[in-house]
Amino acid sequence: MSSVARPTRRRTLIALTALPLLTLALGACGYGSQKDTAPGTSAGKNAPSAAPLSADTVRIGYFPNITHATPLVGEQEGLIQKELGGTKLRSTTFNAGPSEIEALNAGSIDIGWIGPSPAINGYVKSKGKSLRIISGSASGGVKLVVDPKKISSLDDVKGKRIATPQKGNTQDVAFLNWIAAKGWKVDPQSGKGDVSVVRTDNKVTPDAFKSGSVDGAWVPEPTASKLVSEGGKVLLDESELWPGGKFVITNVIVSQKFLDAHPDVVEAVLRGSVKTNAWIKAEPEKAKASANAALKKLSGKELPAEILDPAWKSIEVLDDPLAASLDAEAGHAVKAGLLEKPDLAGVYDLTLLNKVLKAEGRPAVDAAKLGKQ
């Protein structure tokens, strides 16, 4: 929204809960594609020579996607490593949520940047024992893009074929909720009804759109801007549906075990995250170039300007986890019939984030009554 140092092999994981999510390829040496950032490396160029904190290494996970701009830029610029001092930062990249949760549960990563649906999924599946959401990271960046030759208004969506990334993922739930608000009927399992919801991997969606096999898509960036570059038109920005135009697209989660054992390391990563977000906001063009440079390292290619520029503008980095929007998204999944009503009490632990924010002279953020009990 990643070239790697180790060969990888791929296998598919299916989320074994009531909230189906995206699948992901796993690496040969654990999960995803791994690399280290240590003091003295290019990404750790600002890291001071210092003794490590309570852990010698902290392992983070994120997606090679601009909705994960915070870890992309924070690692690329050495901003997270600087806060860690002598503790080495090791990163692993993923393409979707289930295997990142799997890696967190297996102890292969300690802290991750991830979307709301997999965070809910992981928390519920473990009965609240595996993870906590400890910060926000990004809002926005989701759009309904359509073929203007077939669809000219929101009402025209009825009877058309619209892609979402996967059944039960964050965007799929949002689209089903929007359909229900229009008074239309769709079976959430099959996707059949007044609108045909076609679950399609984001990597495949642009080709499906070009071939005419789908008439549009409710997708995150940069897929949305890719569709626009192929002749699509933005019919609706999801931010228009949320109070204040804000809704969570990326959160920061931590293994509960790691948080209990190494709160100083978690606090240092959060300081790096907060300072990265501040730098992104202060230097958006430099930050955009940094994110694209990180993507080139990870994937071997940059995003072209016609895709990167509009996608970058539609995403807001932030530290507030926008807890009320995550609670609402869970409610939408329940309403759609894709999730049993979850108990999310305690899913947030914002203690360290609020400590970091206070040190920066900023107000505390709220857990919407879903904070640590």
C-alpha positions as a printed Julia matrix, in Angstrom:
373×3 Matrix{Float64}:
   0.0     0.0     0.0
   8.14   -5.74   -0.48
  12.89   -8.03   -2.47
  13.73  -10.23    0.35
  16.93  -11.69    1.74
  15.68  -15.25    1.97
  13.88  -17.55   -0.49
  10.31  -18.18    0.43
   7.81  -20.92   -0.07
   4.12  -20.3    -0.11
   1.24  -22.02    1.54
  -2.3   -20.9     2.17
  -3.84  -20.38    5.58
  -7.58  -20.14    6.1
  -8.8   -18.25    9.16
 -10.68  -20.77   11.31
 -13.19  -18.39   12.83
 -16.56  -16.9    12.03
 -14.82  -13.91   10.48
 -13.07  -15.16    7.31
 -10.19  -13.0     6.35
  -7.47  -12.78    3.76
  -4.96  -15.58    3.15
  -1.21  -15.15    3.0
   1.92  -16.85    1.8
   4.33  -17.87    4.53
   8.11  -17.81    4.46
  10.4   -20.79    4.48
  12.03  -19.71    7.75
   8.86  -18.9     9.63
   6.31  -16.34    8.49
   6.58  -13.89    5.63
   9.74  -12.23    4.33
  12.25  -11.31    6.97
  15.01   -8.74    7.28
  16.97   -7.19   10.09
  17.5    -3.55   10.92
  20.43   -2.96   13.22
  22.5     0.06   14.23
  24.81    0.87   11.35
  22.58   -0.46    8.57
  20.98    1.93    6.08
  17.55    1.61    7.65
  19.06    1.91   11.1
  21.27    4.87   10.16
  20.04    7.01   13.04
  20.31    4.3    15.67
  22.67    5.27   18.47
  25.27    2.92   19.89
  23.71    1.83   23.15
  22.99   -1.13   25.33
  19.85   -3.06   24.43
  16.66   -2.7    26.39
  15.15   -5.7    28.18
  15.12   -7.67   24.9
  18.06   -7.94   22.49
  15.7    -8.05   19.5
  12.14   -7.01   18.75
  10.4    -8.58   15.78
   7.77   -6.53   13.99
   5.39   -7.45   11.18
   3.59   -5.35    8.62
   2.33   -5.33    5.03
   4.3    -3.92    2.08
   1.45   -1.5     1.52
   1.01    2.24    1.91
  -1.79    1.74    4.44
   1.17    0.57    6.55
   3.14    3.75    5.89
   4.19    4.06    9.54
   6.39    0.94    9.69
   7.51    1.36    6.07
   8.8     4.87    6.74
   9.74    4.28   10.36
  12.06    1.43    9.42
  13.34    3.01    6.22
  14.34    6.22    8.02
  15.63    4.52   11.15
  13.11    6.34   13.34
  11.93    3.23   15.18
  15.43    1.8    15.56
  16.64    5.1    17.02
  14.19    4.74   19.91
  15.26    1.13   20.49
  18.93    2.0    20.95
  20.9    -1.25   21.15
  17.85   -3.47   20.77
  17.83   -4.76   17.2
  14.76   -4.35   15.03
  13.86   -7.34   12.87
  10.97   -7.06   10.42
   8.8    -9.54    8.57
   6.37   -8.57    5.82
   2.99  -10.17    5.18
   0.35   -9.8     2.5
  -2.72  -10.28    4.69
  -3.95  -10.65    8.23
  -4.4   -14.34    9.13
  -0.76  -15.34    8.84
   0.4   -12.25   10.7
  -1.89  -13.28   13.56
  -0.55  -16.83   13.21
   3.0   -15.5    13.46
   2.13  -13.44   16.53
   0.54  -16.43   18.22
   3.52  -18.63   17.33
   5.98  -16.11   18.76
   7.58  -15.4    15.39
   6.77  -11.68   15.69
   6.19   -9.54   18.76
   4.47   -6.43   17.41
   2.46   -5.99   14.23
   0.67   -3.42   12.1
  -2.63   -4.91   10.96
  -6.21   -4.14    9.94
  -9.21   -4.17   12.29
 -10.8    -7.42   11.13
  -7.77   -9.66   11.76
  -7.16   -7.9    15.07
 -10.73   -8.7    16.12
 -10.35  -12.21   14.76
  -7.15  -12.89   16.68
  -8.49  -11.46   19.91
 -11.75  -13.37   19.79
 -10.16  -16.64   18.7
  -7.77  -16.56   21.66
 -10.51  -15.45   24.08
  -8.58  -12.26   24.7
  -5.3   -13.96   25.64
  -3.06  -13.51   22.59
  -2.93   -9.83   21.72
  -3.76   -6.25   22.56
  -4.24   -3.25   20.31
  -1.78   -0.64   21.57
  -2.03    2.18   19.03
  -3.58    3.42   15.86
  -1.6     3.86   12.66
  -3.8     4.88    9.72
  -7.3     5.91    8.69
  -9.03    5.99    5.31
  -7.83    4.82    1.93
 -10.86    2.7     0.95
 -13.0     3.53   -2.09
 -15.75    2.21   -4.31
 -14.35    2.46   -7.85
 -16.57    1.62  -10.81
 -16.62    1.43  -14.58
 -18.29    4.75  -15.51
 -19.65    3.2   -18.7
 -21.73    0.78  -16.64
 -22.35    2.69  -13.4
 -23.01    6.41  -13.15
 -24.7     6.66   -9.74
 -24.8     4.78   -6.44
 -28.23    3.39   -7.31
 -26.72    1.87  -10.46
 -24.65   -0.49   -8.3
 -27.74   -2.67   -7.89
 -27.55   -5.62  -10.25
 -23.81   -5.19  -10.88
 -20.76   -7.29  -10.05
 -18.58   -5.6    -7.44
 -15.3    -7.03   -6.13
 -14.14   -7.06   -2.51
 -10.82   -8.56   -1.31
 -12.26  -11.61    0.48
 -15.36  -12.79    2.28
 -15.51  -11.29    5.73
 -12.47   -9.04    5.37
 -12.7    -5.39    6.46
 -13.75   -4.03    3.07
 -16.16   -6.9     2.39
 -17.96   -6.2     5.67
 -18.08   -2.46    4.92
 -19.59   -3.08    1.49
 -22.19   -5.52    2.83
 -23.13   -2.96    5.47
 -23.51   -0.27    2.81
 -25.66   -2.61    0.69
 -27.92   -3.3     3.68
 -28.26    0.45    4.3
 -29.49    0.8     0.71
 -32.23   -1.72    1.47
 -30.8    -4.34   -0.89
 -30.41   -8.03   -0.04
 -27.25  -10.09   -0.48
 -26.44  -13.5     0.97
 -23.2   -12.87    2.93
 -21.85  -16.35    2.34
 -22.33  -16.66   -1.41
 -22.29  -12.96   -2.24
 -25.37  -13.43   -4.42
 -28.34  -11.11   -4.37
 -29.36   -7.64   -5.47
 -25.63   -6.99   -5.94
 -23.16   -9.73   -6.87
 -20.27   -9.46   -4.39
 -17.26  -11.06   -6.06
 -14.51  -11.94   -3.59
 -11.27  -11.35   -5.5
  -7.66  -10.92   -4.36
  -6.51   -7.32   -4.72
  -3.68   -8.45   -7.0
  -6.22   -9.93   -9.42
  -8.88   -7.22   -9.21
  -7.3    -4.76  -11.72
  -7.19   -7.45  -14.43
 -10.75   -8.51  -13.62
 -11.8    -4.88  -13.91
  -9.99   -4.42  -17.24
 -11.57   -7.58  -18.67
 -15.05   -6.51  -17.59
 -15.64   -9.52  -15.36
 -16.37   -7.1   -12.5
 -18.04   -3.72  -12.84
 -16.3    -2.14   -9.89
 -14.64   -2.82   -6.55
 -14.77   -1.72   -2.9
 -11.04   -1.83   -2.18
  -8.2    -0.22   -0.22
  -5.34    1.77   -1.63
  -3.34    1.47   -3.77
  -5.71   -0.93   -5.58
  -8.35    1.8    -5.79
  -5.96    4.21   -7.52
  -4.77    1.41   -9.8
  -8.37    0.93  -10.96
  -8.71    4.67  -11.56
  -5.56    4.55  -13.69
  -7.31    1.84  -15.73
 -10.29    4.11  -16.42
 -12.3     3.62  -13.26
 -14.15    6.36  -11.39
 -14.33    6.84   -7.63
 -18.05    6.67   -6.86
 -17.71    6.7    -3.07
 -14.93    7.23   -0.55
 -15.67    5.17    2.57
 -14.53    8.05    4.76
 -17.77    9.81    3.77
 -19.68    7.19    5.76
 -17.88    7.72    9.08
 -18.2    10.45   11.71
 -15.51   13.04   11.1
 -14.41   11.12    8.04
 -12.2     8.83   10.13
 -12.2     5.05   10.48
  -9.44    2.63   11.38
  -7.66    0.88    8.52
  -4.43   -0.05   10.38
  -3.75   -0.61   14.09
  -0.67   -1.65   16.07
  -1.0    -4.91   18.01
   1.34   -6.66   20.42
   1.69  -10.16   21.78
   0.33  -10.11   25.32
   3.3   -12.23   26.44
   5.79   -9.79   24.93
   4.0    -6.81   26.42
   4.1    -8.37   29.88
   7.79   -9.31   29.58
   9.17   -6.26   27.75
   7.06   -3.14   28.28
  10.15   -0.93   27.8
  10.68   -2.33   24.31
   7.01   -1.89   23.42
   7.15    1.7    24.67
  10.24    2.36   22.53
   8.5     1.0    19.41
   5.49    3.2    20.17
   7.75    6.25   20.55
   9.19    5.41   17.14
   5.7     5.01   15.7
   4.48    8.33   17.13
   7.59   10.17   15.94
   7.33    8.55   12.5
   3.73    9.68   12.13
   4.71   13.2    13.17
   7.48   13.23   10.54
   5.14   11.91    7.86
   2.72   14.73    8.58
   5.46   17.37    8.69
   7.25   16.14    5.54
   4.59   14.41    3.41
   6.52   14.5     0.12
   9.73   13.18    1.68
   7.73   10.57    3.55
   5.95    9.49    0.38
   9.31    9.06   -1.37
  10.62    7.12    1.63
   7.63    4.78    1.62
   8.06    4.18   -2.1
  11.78    3.48   -1.62
  10.88    0.95    1.06
   8.37   -0.7    -1.27
  11.04   -0.94   -3.97
  13.38   -2.7    -1.54
  10.68   -5.13   -0.55
   9.02   -5.82   -3.9
  11.64   -4.76   -6.45
   9.5    -2.0    -7.9
   8.08    1.37   -6.97
   4.51    2.52   -7.34
   4.15    4.89  -10.32
   3.21    8.48   -9.51
  -0.26    8.2   -11.05
  -1.08    5.5    -8.47
   1.04    6.58   -5.51
   0.07   10.26   -5.43
  -3.73    9.91   -5.1
  -3.39    6.87   -2.85
  -1.04    8.7    -0.49
  -3.39   11.67   -0.21
  -6.33    9.5     0.81
  -4.58    7.91    3.81
  -4.07    9.69    7.12
  -1.48    8.41    9.57
  -2.52    8.82   13.2
  -1.83    7.49   16.67
  -5.44    7.34   17.85
  -6.72    3.77   17.28
 -10.22    5.12   16.57
 -11.63    2.49   18.9
 -15.26    3.42   18.3
 -14.88    2.66   14.6
 -13.41   -0.8    15.31
 -16.35   -1.53   17.6
 -18.72   -0.38   14.86
 -16.96   -2.55   12.26
 -17.38   -5.58   14.51
 -21.06   -4.71   14.78
 -21.35   -4.51   11.02
 -19.85   -8.02   10.69
 -22.35   -9.34   13.23
 -25.22   -7.65   11.41
 -24.06   -9.13    8.11
 -24.09  -12.62    9.59
 -20.33  -13.12    9.28
 -19.43  -12.94   12.97
 -21.02  -13.94   16.24
 -21.24  -11.04   18.65
 -17.72  -10.74   20.08
 -16.67   -9.73   23.57
 -14.07   -7.05   22.86
 -13.7    -5.81   26.43
  -9.99   -5.35   27.06
  -8.91   -5.54   23.41
  -7.12   -2.19   23.85
  -4.23   -1.4    26.17
  -3.36    2.22   25.49
  -1.37    2.75   28.69
   2.04    3.0    27.02
   0.75    4.98   24.05
  -0.78    7.57   26.34
   2.48    7.72   28.31
   4.33    8.46   25.06
   1.75   11.03   23.99
   1.93   12.77   27.36
   5.72   13.04   27.03
   5.14   14.68   23.64
   2.73   17.17   25.2
  -0.28   15.64   23.48
  -3.66   14.55   24.86
  -4.49   10.96   25.7
  -6.55    8.83   23.32
  -9.64    6.85   24.24
 -10.42    3.12   24.08
 -14.2     3.59   23.71
 -14.85    1.5    26.85
 -12.89   -1.41   25.34
  -9.68   -0.74   27.26
  -7.62   -2.87   29.59
  -9.73   -4.04   32.51
